[in-house]
Amino acid sequence: MTVIGICLPVLVMILIGNICRRLKAVTAEGVRDMKIFAVNVGLSAVVLKAFADLSYTYKSVLVTALIFAMSLASFYLGKIFRIVLREKEEPQAYTSSVLSVYTVLSIIAFIVLLAVRA
């Protein structure tokens, strides 16, 4: 695809959103709900589509496993630092829930696609 073919739909959606905002066709609550949908559904769909289109080789499986291991290590390192620094309040629940949902979906997609392609 050309650059215009890729960028034009995004620019049109931004323009439509700007027009809707100026005409007050969408409330603030509606915008919030659209953002939640985009993050919870849209992002998951993009990740699953990326896994579906990936050609699996030894190197791609190794890179995916390393990224997962590094993400898991950084998650637990953050918990350790929280204990060491004696922070009493929990981090924002939204951040940890998005991380856990993303991680679980990535693992499930990876396992399913490996099983299907085998």
C-alpha positions in Angstrom: 0.0 0.0 0.0 1.1 3.5 -0.6 1.6 5.9 2.3 -1.6 7.8 1.3 -3.6 4.5 1.4 -2.3 3.9 4.9 -2.6 7.4 6.4 -5.8 8.5 4.8 -8.2 6.4 6.9 -6.5 7.6 10.1 -6.7 11.2 9.0 -10.3 10.8 8.0 -11.2 9.3 11.4 -9.4 12.2 13.2 -11.3 14.7 11.1 -14.7 13.0 11.8 -13.9 12.9 15.5 -13.0 16.6 15.4 -16.3 17.4 13.7 -18.3 15.4 16.1 -16.6 17.1 19.0 -17.3 20.6 17.6 -20.9 19.7 17.0 -21.1 18.1 20.4 -22.5 14.9 18.8 -20.5 12.8 21.3 -20.5 13.4 25.1 -17.5 13.2 27.3 -18.8 9.9 28.6 -19.1 8.6 25.1 -15.5 9.5 24.4 -14.4 7.7 27.5 -16.3 4.6 26.5 -14.8 4.7 23.0 -11.3 4.9 24.6 -12.0 1.9 26.8 -13.3 -0.1 23.8 -10.2 0.8 21.8 -7.8 -0.3 24.5 -9.7 -3.4 25.8 -11.0 -4.7 22.5 -9.1 -3.0 19.7 -5.6 -3.5 21.1 -6.3 -7.2 21.9 -7.5 -7.7 18.3 -4.4 -6.1 16.9 -2.1 -8.3 19.1 -4.0 -11.4 18.1 -3.9 -10.5 14.4 -0.1 -9.8 14.7 0.4 -13.3 16.2 -1.8 -14.8 13.5 0.2 -13.3 10.7 3.6 -14.0 12.2 5.7 -16.7 10.5 7.1 -18.8 13.2 10.7 -19.7 13.2 13.1 -20.6 15.9 14.3 -17.0 16.2 10.8 -15.5 16.4 9.8 -18.0 19.2 13.0 -17.1 21.0 12.4 -13.4 20.7 8.8 -13.7 21.9 9.9 -15.9 24.9 12.7 -13.4 25.8 10.3 -10.4 25.6 7.8 -12.3 27.8 10.6 -13.2 30.3 11.8 -9.7 30.4 8.3 -8.4 31.0 7.7 -10.9 33.8 11.1 -10.0 35.3 10.4 -6.3 35.3 7.0 -6.9 36.8 8.4 -8.8 39.7 11.4 -6.4 40.0 8.8 -3.6 40.5 7.2 -5.6 43.3 10.6 -6.2 44.9 11.5 -2.5 44.7 8.1 -1.6 46.2 9.0 -3.7 49.2 12.5 -2.4 49.5 11.4 1.2 49.2 8.5 0.5 51.6 5.8 2.0 49.5 2.5 1.4 51.2 0.0 2.3 48.5 -0.7 0.0 45.6 0.0 1.2 42.1 -2.9 2.1 40.0 -5.2 -0.9 39.4 -5.8 0.0 35.8 -2.1 -0.3 34.8 -1.7 -3.7 36.5 -4.9 -5.1 35.1 -4.1 -4.0 31.5 -0.7 -5.6 31.9 -2.1 -8.8 33.1 -4.8 -9.0 30.5 -2.3 -8.2 27.7 0.1 -10.8 29.0 -2.6 -13.5 29.3 -4.0 -12.8 25.9 -0.5 -12.8 24.4 0.3 -16.2 26.0 -3.0 -17.7 24.9 -2.7 -16.4 21.3 0.9 -17.7 21.1 0.0 -21.2 22.4 -3.1 -21.5 20.2 -1.4 -20.4 17.1 1.6 -22.7 17.7 -0.9 -25.6 18.1 -2.8 -24.7 15.0 0.3 -24.3 12.8 1.9 -27.5 14.1 
